[in-house]
Amino acid sequence: MDRNFSAKNRTAILADMAEKELDLLVIGGGITGAGIALDASLRGVRVGLLEKNDFGSGTSSRSTKLIHGGLRYLKQGDVKLVQEVGRERAILYKNAPHLVIAAPMLLPIYKGGTYGYLASSVGLYVYDWLAGVERKERRKMLSREEALRHEPLLKKDGLKGAGYYYEYRTDDARLTLDIMKTAWQQGAKIVNYAKMTEFIYRGSQAVGVKVTDRNTGNTYDIYAKKIVNAAGPWVDGVRKLDNSLKGKRLYLTKGVHLVVEKEKLPVTQSAYFDTPDGRMVFVIPRGNITYIGTTDTSYQLDIDQPRTTKEDRDYLLRAVNAMFPEVKLEEKDVVSHWAGLRPLIYEEGKGPSELSRKDEIFISDSGLITIAGGKLTGFRKMAEKVVDLVAGDLSKQSGRQFGACETDQIVVSGGERMGHTDYEACKKELLAKGTAKGVDAATAQEWIDTYGTNTLRIYERLSEAAAGQKRTEEELLDAQLSYAIEEEMTATAADFLRLRTGWTYFQVKKADAKADTVIRLMGEKLGWSEADRERERAAVSHLLETIYQLPQNEDEITQSTQQQATRKAL
């Protein structure tokens, strides 16, 4: 079988997975599933992974896009979690430098606010100590005047000063995908748009699953010695298929983020501040935009399509306008948004913001292993715990020996430094190589920020050009799409626009303008029929429509869903 991680190889991968029993089958292609696949493959476990949609399409592309150090967990008294995520953040910064970017954070302190000046100073000091923060990135406490110099737009009334500490920004969808690609390079068998429909049992034990390829309709029986349910918000649905949904369950909360043009919210750096109702909100500049988040509300609607509502939008706009009163953001200033679900574990008597972000492992009578809860930053340790359990069981069954976790040492695909010790020097070399190939500097820089050293793989797809000849926009897009299809298993235009590039989040006008060309070029490469292309156009139109049109509230979403169901029934 061709070893490219290509959308054209999906059928062959599924057939290969069905041919011989796996050691481990992972259900779920988010960040947790990706981490498990990587850890297992590095230890010599024969592992396969199924994702019913695209990789990272759920929670793992809808977070605040921060590799948190865990300041909020300190407030909850969860010292161990602060220590763990601090270590994990440092590991990711080392192993995925193309996707983990330092983002100094301002914590303004106001009279009567959630955090007092002394409490903030002590809290940030303890946080730095527990998280093992390097000396150059340790917290600084700023006076009122210093805080305003850092961020002149802050509300001045009642301002006492600010804490200044480090967080790290990421692209969660890209991180998930690049870890998936790294697992693939280590021998994992991975496929998207493959939906597990039921378990296969031998006696009372789950020994396999029935799978439908959502692109072809073909079905497969895939067997494995161990099965792990890492389906994020969908884990209880998988447990239900196993008749093991009992005891602890998920509690889903919704987080919403808004995107505005930077000129509308021209903050000089990231900030984390409390709202009048005691919740905390981030404001994070990113290139030509600034994004705002997040809400934290209980969620009980369709988990496949969480939506931002006008209520969500207005709440965040009020919070930002209260903190930056000169800005005066209006609803028309919101150019994009996203909503995601946090799969928390239910605890009696606690509200959404109070629930722990800890992860837990459940093992059913059938042997199904479920990993639930957790945070983006902690995915590697979650995977380690799961694979330790799986490897131990496999050793008892077969006598085979598996090594310890090595994922703290492996460079994530795209994070290679090309011989440089400093990743910035690597980026400069990549930029020079691009301009030498006729790629304009802006496009080359966007590719470098998105793909890291895998940008070289896109350059290779550009045909030879005369010295000094500039590439056309279509040439550049064609090379980028070839890479996305052949080495990132990109199967749909909507996935390219949202998950591979992030355009529908951060460059929505570009996504809209390029959509037809993307569909045409992908259709040529993947042999789409006119019916296929029409289906792609409808999916992209729906994606853009969910950005441009917001329901008033959750009740309106419920009514709309019921109306759609009625129309289908008729």
C-alpha positions as CSV (number, residue, x, y, z in Angstrom):
1,M,0.0,0.0,0.0
2,D,1.2,3.5,-0.8
3,R,2.4,5.0,2.4
4,N,1.2,8.6,1.7
5,F,-1.3,9.9,4.2
6,S,-3.6,10.6,1.2
7,A,-7.3,10.9,0.8
8,K,-6.9,8.7,-2.3
9,N,-5.7,5.9,0.0
10,R,-8.6,5.8,2.4
11,T,-10.2,2.7,0.9
12,A,-6.9,0.8,0.9
13,I,-6.2,1.8,4.6
14,L,-9.6,0.5,5.7
15,A,-9.2,-2.7,3.8
16,D,-5.7,-3.2,5.4
17,M,-7.2,-2.6,8.9
18,A,-9.8,-5.2,8.2
19,E,-7.4,-7.8,6.9
20,K,-5.6,-8.6,10.2
21,E,-6.5,-8.1,13.9
22,L,-5.0,-5.0,15.4
23,D,-3.5,-4.8,18.8
24,L,-5.4,-1.6,19.5
25,L,-8.3,0.2,17.8
26,V,-8.9,3.9,18.7
27,I,-12.4,5.4,18.1
28,G,-12.1,9.2,17.7
29,G,-9.8,11.4,15.7
30,G,-9.4,14.4,18.0
31,I,-6.3,15.4,19.9
32,T,-6.7,12.6,22.5
33,G,-7.1,9.9,19.8
34,A,-4.2,11.3,17.9
35,G,-2.0,11.3,21.1
36,I,-2.9,7.6,21.8
37,A,-2.2,6.6,18.2
38,L,1.3,8.3,18.4
39,D,2.2,6.9,21.8
40,A,1.1,3.3,20.9
41,S,2.8,3.3,17.5
42,L,6.1,4.5,19.1
43,R,5.9,1.5,21.5
44,G,5.4,-1.0,18.8
45,V,1.7,-1.5,19.3
46,R,-0.1,-2.3,16.0
47,V,-2.7,0.5,16.2
48,G,-5.6,1.7,14.0
49,L,-7.7,4.8,14.4
50,L,-11.2,5.7,13.0
51,E,-12.7,9.1,12.9
52,K,-16.3,9.5,11.7
53,N,-15.8,13.0,10.4
54,D,-12.5,14.8,9.7
55,F,-9.6,14.9,12.1
56,G,-10.0,17.4,14.9
57,S,-13.4,18.5,13.5
58,G,-15.1,18.5,17.0
59,T,-13.7,20.0,20.2
60,S,-10.2,19.8,18.9
61,S,-10.7,22.6,16.5
62,R,-13.0,24.7,18.6
63,S,-11.0,25.5,21.7
64,T,-9.5,28.9,22.8
65,K,-6.4,27.8,20.9
66,L,-4.2,28.2,23.9
67,I,-1.7,25.8,25.4
68,H,-2.8,26.8,28.9
69,G,-0.4,26.8,31.8
70,G,-3.5,26.3,34.1
71,L,-3.8,29.5,36.1
72,R,-7.6,28.9,36.6
73,Y,-6.8,25.5,38.1
74,L,-4.7,27.1,40.8
75,K,-7.8,29.1,41.8
76,Q,-9.6,25.8,42.1
77,G,-6.8,24.4,44.3
78,D,-5.8,21.8,41.7
79,V,-2.0,22.0,42.3
80,K,-1.2,18.7,40.6
81,L,-3.0,19.7,37.4
82,V,-1.1,23.0,37.3
83,Q,2.2,21.1,37.6
84,E,1.2,18.7,34.8
85,V,0.0,21.2,32.3
86,G,3.1,23.4,32.9
87,R,5.3,20.5,32.1
88,E,3.2,19.5,29.1
89,R,3.3,23.1,27.7
90,A,7.1,23.1,27.8
91,I,7.3,19.8,26.0
92,L,4.9,21.0,23.2
93,Y,6.9,24.2,22.8
94,K,10.0,22.2,22.3
95,N,8.5,19.5,20.0
96,A,6.0,21.6,17.9
97,P,7.7,25.1,17.6
98,H,5.7,25.8,14.4
99,L,2.4,25.6,16.3
100,V,3.1,26.7,19.8
101,I,3.8,30.4,20.0
102,A,4.6,32.4,23.1
103,A,1.8,34.9,23.9
104,P,2.5,37.1,26.9
105,M,-0.8,37.7,28.8
106,L,-2.0,40.7,30.8
107,L,-4.2,40.1,33.9
108,P,-5.6,43.5,34.8
109,I,-6.4,44.0,38.4
110,Y,-9.4,46.3,39.5
111,K,-10.7,47.5,42.7
112,G,-13.5,45.0,43.7
113,G,-12.5,42.5,41.0
114,T,-12.1,38.8,41.2
115,Y,-8.3,39.0,41.8
116,G,-6.7,41.5,44.2
117,Y,-3.2,42.8,43.6
118,L,-1.5,40.9,46.4
119,A,-3.5,37.7,45.7
120,S,-2.6,38.0,42.0
121,S,1.0,38.5,42.8
122,V,1.2,35.5,45.1
123,G,-1.0,33.4,42.8
124,L,1.1,34.1,39.7
125,Y,4.3,33.4,41.6
126,V,3.0,30.1,42.8
127,Y,1.8,29.3,39.3
128,D,5.2,30.0,37.8
129,W,6.9,27.8,40.4
130,L,4.5,24.9,40.1
131,A,4.5,25.0,36.3
132,G,8.3,25.2,36.1
133,V,8.3,28.4,34.0
134,E,11.7,29.5,32.8
135,R,13.2,32.6,34.5
136,K,12.9,34.8,31.4
137,E,9.1,34.1,31.3
138,R,8.2,34.4,34.9
139,R,5.5,36.8,36.0
140,K,5.9,40.5,36.5
141,M,3.6,42.7,38.5
142,L,2.8,46.0,36.9
143,S,1.7,49.3,38.4
144,R,-1.3,51.1,37.1
145,E,0.8,53.3,34.9
146,E,2.9,50.3,33.6
147,A,-0.3,48.4,32.9
148,L,-1.7,51.3,30.8
149,R,1.6,51.5,28.9
150,H,1.3,47.8,28.0
151,E,-2.3,48.2,27.0
152,P,-3.6,51.8,26.6
153,L,-7.2,50.6,25.8
154,L,-7.8,49.2,29.3
155,K,-10.6,50.7,31.3
156,K,-8.9,53.2,33.6
157,D,-11.6,53.5,36.3
158,G,-10.6,51.4,39.3
159,L,-7.4,50.0,37.7
160,K,-4.8,49.1,40.3
161,G,-2.2,47.4,38.1
162,A,-1.8,44.1,36.3
163,G,-0.1,40.8,36.3
164,Y,2.0,39.9,33.3
165,Y,2.6,36.2,32.6
166,Y,3.1,33.8,29.7
167,E,0.6,31.6,27.9
168,Y,1.1,30.0,24.5
169,R,-1.0,30.2,21.4
170,T,-1.6,27.4,19.0
171,D,-3.8,26.2,16.1
172,D,-5.6,23.3,17.7
173,A,-6.8,21.7,14.5
174,R,-3.3,21.8,12.9
175,L,-1.8,20.4,16.1
176,T,-4.2,17.5,16.1
177,L,-3.5,16.8,12.4
178,D,0.3,17.0,12.7
179,I,0.3,14.6,15.6
180,M,-1.9,12.3,13.5
181,K,0.6,12.6,10.7
182,T,3.5,11.8,13.1
183,A,1.6,8.7,14.3
184,W,1.1,7.7,10.6
185,Q,4.8,8.0,10.0
186,Q,5.4,5.7,12.9
187,G,3.2,3.0,11.4
188,A,-0.3,3.8,12.8
189,K,-3.2,3.0,10.4
190,I,-5.5,6.1,10.4
191,V,-8.6,7.0,8.4
192,N,-11.2,9.8,8.5
193,Y,-14.9,9.6,7.4
194,A,-15.1,6.0,8.8
195,K,-18.0,5.7,11.1
196,M,-18.2,2.9,13.7
197,T,-21.8,1.7,13.8
198,E,-21.7,-1.2,16.2
199,F,-19.5,-3.4,18.3
200,I,-18.6,-7.0,17.5
201,Y,-18.6,-9.4,20.5
202,R,-17.2,-12.7,21.3
203,G,-19.1,-13.9,24.2
204,S,-19.4,-10.9,26.5
205,Q,-16.1,-9.2,25.2
206,A,-15.9,-6.5,22.5
207,V,-13.5,-7.8,19.9
208,G,-14.1,-5.5,17.0
209,V,-16.4,-3.0,15.3
210,K,-18.4,-2.6,12.2
211,V,-17.4,0.4,10.1
212,T,-19.0,2.3,7.3
213,D,-16.8,4.4,4.9
214,R,-19.0,7.5,4.7
215,N,-17.5,8.4,1.3
216,T,-18.1,5.1,-0.5
217,G,-20.7,3.4,1.6
218,N,-18.5,0.3,1.9
219,T,-18.6,-1.6,5.2
220,Y,-15.8,-3.3,7.0
221,D,-15.4,-5.5,10.1
222,I,-12.3,-4.5,12.0
223,Y,-11.0,-6.6,14.9
224,A,-8.6,-5.6,17.7
225,K,-7.4,-7.1,21.0
226,K,-8.2,-3.8,22.8
227,I,-10.6,-1.0,21.9
228,V,-10.3,2.6,23.2
229,N,-13.2,5.0,23.1
230,A,-11.6,8.5,22.7
231,A,-14.6,10.2,21.1
232,G,-14.7,13.4,23.1
233,P,-18.2,14.7,23.5
234,W,-19.4,11.5,21.8
235,V,-17.9,9.1,24.3
236,D,-21.3,8.5,26.0
237,G,-22.8,7.7,22.6
238,V,-20.2,5.0,22.0
239,R,-20.7,3.7,25.6
240,K,-24.4,3.4,24.8
241,L,-23.7,1.3,21.8
242,D,-21.7,-1.0,24.2
243,N,-24.6,-1.0,26.7
244,S,-22.2,0.3,29.3
245,L,-23.5,3.9,29.8
246,K,-23.8,3.7,33.6
247,G,-22.2,5.4,36.5
248,K,-20.3,8.6,35.6
249,R,-21.4,10.5,32.6
250,L,-20.4,13.5,30.6
251,Y,-21.5,17.1,31.3
252,L,-21.2,19.2,28.1
253,T,-20.6,22.9,28.3
254,K,-20.4,25.2,25.3
255,G,-17.6,27.7,24.7
256,V,-18.0,30.5,22.1
257,H,-15.4,32.7,20.4
258,L,-15.7,35.8,18.3
259,V,-13.3,37.2,15.7
260,V,-13.1,40.9,14.8
261,E,-10.7,42.8,12.6
262,K,-7.6,44.0,14.5
263,E,-8.4,47.6,13.6
264,K,-11.7,47.2,15.5
265,L,-10.0,45.8,18.6
266,P,-6.4,47.0,18.3
267,V,-5.0,45.5,21.5
268,T,-1.3,45.3,21.7
269,Q,-1.2,41.9,23.4
270,S,-3.3,39.1,24.9
271,A,-5.4,39.9,28.0
272,Y,-7.4,37.7,30.5
273,F,-10.0,39.6,32.5
274,D,-13.0,39.0,34.7
275,T,-16.6,40.0,33.7
276,P,-19.2,41.6,35.9
277,D,-20.8,38.1,36.5
278,G,-17.4,36.7,37.7
279,R,-16.5,34.7,34.6
280,M,-13.2,35.2,32.8
281,V,-12.7,36.2,29.2
282,F,-9.7,36.2,26.8
283,V,-8.8,38.8,24.2
284,I,-6.1,37.5,21.8
285,P,-4.5,39.3,18.9
286,R,-3.5,37.0,16.0
287,G,-2.1,38.6,12.8
288,N,-4.8,40.9,11.3
289,I,-7.5,39.8,13.6
290,T,-8.3,39.7,17.3
291,Y,-10.4,36.9,18.8
292,I,-12.5,36.9,22.0
293,G,-13.6,34.1,24.2
294,T,-15.1,32.2,25.9
295,T,-18.5,31.5,27.3
296,D,-19.1,28.5,29.6
297,T,-22.7,27.4,29.6
298,S,-24.5,24.1,30.0
299,Y,-25.3,22.4,26.6
300,Q,-27.9,19.8,25.8
301,L,-28.6,20.2,22.0
302,D,-27.2,18.5,19.0
303,I,-23.5,17.7,19.7
304,D,-22.7,17.4,16.0
305,Q,-23.5,21.1,15.3
306,P,-23.0,23.4,18.3
307,R,-23.9,27.0,17.2
308,T,-23.0,30.5,18.4
309,T,-26.1,32.4,19.2
310,K,-26.8,36.2,19.3
311,E,-27.0,35.8,23.1
312,D,-23.5,34.4,23.1
313,R,-22.2,37.1,20.9
314,D,-23.8,39.9,22.8
315,Y,-22.5,38.6,26.1
316,L,-18.9,38.6,24.8
317,L,-19.3,42.0,23.2
318,R,-20.6,43.5,26.4
319,A,-17.6,42.0,28.3
320,V,-15.1,43.4,25.9
321,N,-16.7,46.9,25.7
322,A,-16.8,47.1,29.5
323,M,-13.0,46.3,29.7
324,F,-12.0,48.4,26.7
325,P,-14.6,51.2,26.7
326,E,-13.0,53.2,23.9
327,V,-13.5,50.3,21.4
328,K,-17.3,50.2,21.3
329,L,-17.6,46.9,19.4
330,E,-20.9,46.3,17.6
331,E,-22.5,43.2,16.2
332,K,-21.5,44.2,12.7
333,D,-17.8,44.1,13.7
334,V,-17.9,40.3,14.2
335,V,-16.5,38.7,11.1
336,S,-16.4,35.1,12.2
337,H,-17.0,32.9,15.3
338,W,-16.9,29.3,16.5
339,A,-18.6,27.2,19.1
340,G,-17.2,24.1,20.7
341,L,-18.1,21.6,23.4
342,R,-16.1,20.7,26.5
343,P,-16.7,17.1,27.5
344,L,-16.5,17.4,31.3
345,I,-17.3,14.7,33.8
346,Y,-20.4,15.5,35.8
347,E,-20.1,16.3,39.5
348,E,-23.1,16.8,41.7
349,G,-23.8,20.4,42.7
350,K,-21.2,22.1,40.5
351,G,-21.9,24.6,37.8
352,P,-20.2,24.6,34.3
353,S,-17.3,26.9,35.3
354,E,-16.6,24.9,38.5
355,L,-16.3,21.4,37.0
356,S,-12.9,19.9,37.0
357,R,-11.0,19.6,33.7
358,K,-9.5,16.3,34.9
359,D,-9.6,13.2,32.8
360,E,-10.8,9.8,33.8
361,I,-10.6,6.3,32.4
362,F,-13.7,4.0,32.5
363,I,-13.5,0.3,31.7
364,S,-16.7,-1.5,30.8
365,D,-17.6,-5.2,31.4
366,S,-17.0,-5.8,27.7
367,G,-13.4,-4.5,28.0
368,L,-14.1,-1.3,26.2
369,I,-11.7,1.4,27.6
370,T,-13.1,5.0,27.6
371,I,-11.0,8.1,28.2
372,A,-13.1,11.1,29.1
373,G,-12.7,14.7,30.2
374,G,-9.3,16.4,30.1
375,K,-7.8,19.4,28.3
376,L,-6.0,20.1,25.1
377,T,-2.8,20.8,27.0
378,G,-2.9,17.5,28.8
379,F,-3.5,15.3,25.8
380,R,-0.1,13.6,25.9
381,K,-0.4,12.5,29.5
382,M,-3.9,11.3,28.9
383,A,-2.6,9.2,26.0
384,E,0.3,7.9,28.1
385,K,-2.1,6.7,30.8
386,V,-4.3,4.9,28.2
387,V,-1.4,3.2,26.4
388,D,0.2,2.2,29.7
389,L,-3.0,0.3,30.5
390,V,-3.3,-1.2,27.0
391,A,0.3,-2.2,26.8
392,G,0.1,-3.8,30.2
393,D,-2.9,-5.9,29.2
394,L,-1.4,-6.9,25.9
395,S,1.8,-8.0,27.7
396,K,-0.2,-10.2,30.0
397,Q,-2.1,-11.7,27.1
398,S,0.8,-12.4,24.7
399,G,4.0,-12.0,26.7
400,R,5.2,-9.3,24.4
401,Q,7.1,-6.4,26.0
402,F,6.4,-2.8,25.2
403,G,8.6,0.1,26.1
404,A,7.8,3.2,28.1
405,C,6.2,6.4,26.7
406,E,8.5,8.3,24.4
407,T,6.2,11.1,23.1
408,D,8.0,13.7,25.1
409,Q,11.0,13.2,22.9
410,I,9.6,13.1,19.4
411,V,9.4,16.1,17.2
412,V,5.9,16.7,15.7
413,S,5.6,16.7,11.9
414,G,6.5,20.2,10.7
415,G,8.5,21.1,13.8
416,E,11.9,19.9,12.5
417,R,14.5,22.6,12.6
418,M,16.5,21.7,9.4
419,G,19.8,21.7,11.3
420,H,19.1,25.0,13.1
421,T,19.1,25.3,16.9
422,D,16.9,28.3,16.7
423,Y,13.5,27.8,15.0
424,E,13.4,31.4,13.9
425,A,16.5,30.8,11.7
426,C,14.7,27.8,10.3
427,K,11.7,30.0,9.4
428,K,14.0,32.5,7.6
429,E,15.5,29.8,5.5
430,L,12.0,28.5,4.6
431,L,11.0,32.0,3.6
432,A,14.1,32.4,1.4
433,K,13.5,29.1,-0.3
434,G,9.9,30.2,-1.1
435,T,10.8,33.5,-2.6
436,A,13.4,31.8,-4.7
437,K,10.6,29.5,-6.0
438,G,8.6,32.6,-7.0
439,V,6.2,32.4,-4.0
440,D,5.2,35.9,-2.8
441,A,6.5,36.6,0.8
442,A,3.0,36.9,2.3
443,T,1.9,33.4,1.0
444,A,5.2,31.8,2.0
445,Q,4.9,33.2,5.5
446,E,1.4,32.0,5.8
447,W,2.4,28.5,4.7
448,I,5.4,28.5,7.2
449,D,3.1,29.6,10.1
450,T,0.6,26.8,9.1
451,Y,2.8,23.9,8.0
452,G,6.2,24.6,9.5
453,T,8.9,22.7,7.7
454,N,6.3,20.7,5.7
455,T,6.1,23.9,3.7
456,L,9.0,22.3,1.7
457,R,6.6,19.6,0.6
458,I,4.3,22.3,-1.0
459,Y,7.3,24.0,-2.6
460,E,8.2,20.6,-4.2
461,R,4.7,20.6,-5.9
462,L,5.4,23.9,-7.8
463,S,6.6,23.3,-11.3
464,E,9.9,24.8,-12.4
465,A,9.7,28.5,-13.2
466,A,12.0,31.0,-14.8
467,A,14.2,32.9,-12.4
468,G,12.3,35.9,-11.0
469,Q,8.9,34.7,-12.3
470,K,6.1,35.2,-9.8
471,R,3.5,32.4,-9.3
472,T,-0.1,33.0,-10.0
473,E,-2.6,32.7,-7.1
474,E,-4.1,29.6,-8.7
475,E,-0.7,27.9,-9.1
476,L,0.0,28.5,-5.4
477,L,-3.5,27.2,-4.3
478,D,-3.1,24.2,-6.6
479,A,0.2,23.2,-4.9
480,Q,-1.3,23.8,-1.4
481,L,-4.3,21.6,-2.3
482,S,-2.2,18.8,-3.7
483,Y,-0.3,18.7,-0.5
484,A,-3.5,18.8,1.6
485,I,-5.1,15.9,-0.4
486,E,-2.0,13.7,-0.8
487,E,-0.3,14.2,2.6
488,E,-3.1,15.4,4.9
489,M,-6.0,13.2,3.9
490,T,-8.2,16.2,3.0
491,A,-11.4,14.8,1.6
492,T,-13.7,17.8,1.4
493,A,-13.5,21.5,0.4
494,A,-15.1,22.5,3.7
495,D,-12.4,20.7,5.7
496,F,-9.7,22.5,3.7
497,L,-11.3,25.9,4.3
498,R,-11.9,25.3,8.0
499,L,-9.5,22.7,9.4
500,R,-6.5,22.7,7.2
501,T,-6.1,26.5,6.8
502,G,-8.3,28.1,9.4
503,W,-9.6,30.5,6.8
504,T,-13.2,30.4,7.9
505,Y,-12.1,31.4,11.4
506,F,-9.4,34.0,10.7
507,Q,-9.7,35.0,7.0
508,V,-13.4,34.4,6.2
509,K,-13.4,36.8,3.2
510,K,-10.6,34.7,1.7
511,A,-12.5,31.5,2.3
512,D,-15.6,32.9,0.6
513,A,-13.6,34.2,-2.4
514,K,-11.5,31.0,-2.9
515,A,-14.3,28.5,-2.2
516,D,-15.3,27.9,-5.9
517,T,-11.7,27.5,-7.0
518,V,-11.0,25.1,-4.2
519,I,-14.0,23.0,-5.2
520,R,-13.0,23.0,-8.9
521,L,-9.3,22.1,-8.2
522,M,-10.2,19.4,-5.6
523,G,-12.8,18.0,-8.0
524,E,-10.1,17.6,-10.7
525,K,-7.7,15.9,-8.3
526,L,-10.2,13.5,-6.7
527,G,-12.4,12.8,-9.7
528,W,-15.6,14.3,-8.4
529,S,-18.7,14.1,-10.5
530,E,-21.0,17.1,-10.9
531,A,-23.2,15.7,-8.2
532,D,-20.2,15.5,-5.9
533,R,-19.3,19.1,-6.7
534,E,-22.8,20.2,-6.0
535,R,-22.7,18.5,-2.7
536,E,-19.4,20.2,-1.9
537,R,-20.9,23.6,-2.8
538,A,-23.8,23.0,-0.5
539,A,-21.5,22.0,2.4
540,V,-19.4,25.1,1.9
541,S,-22.4,27.3,1.6
542,H,-23.8,25.8,4.9
543,L,-20.5,26.4,6.6
544,L,-20.4,30.0,5.6
545,E,-24.0,30.5,6.4
546,T,-23.5,29.4,10.0
547,I,-20.9,32.2,10.2
548,Y,-23.0,34.9,8.6
549,Q,-26.3,34.0,10.2
550,L,-26.8,33.6,14.0
551,P,-29.9,32.2,15.8
552,Q,-31.2,34.4,18.6
553,N,-30.7,31.7,21.3
554,E,-30.7,28.0,22.0
555,D,-34.5,27.8,21.8
556,E,-34.4,29.1,18.2
557,I,-31.8,26.3,17.3
558,T,-34.2,23.7,18.8
559,Q,-37.1,25.0,16.7
560,S,-35.0,25.1,13.5
561,T,-33.8,21.5,14.1
562,Q,-37.4,20.3,14.6
563,Q,-38.6,22.1,11.4
564,Q,-35.8,20.4,9.4
565,A,-36.7,17.0,10.8
566,T,-40.4,17.6,9.9
567,R,-39.4,18.7,6.3
568,K,-37.3,15.5,5.9
569,A,-40.2,13.3,7.2
570,L,-42.6,14.9,4.6
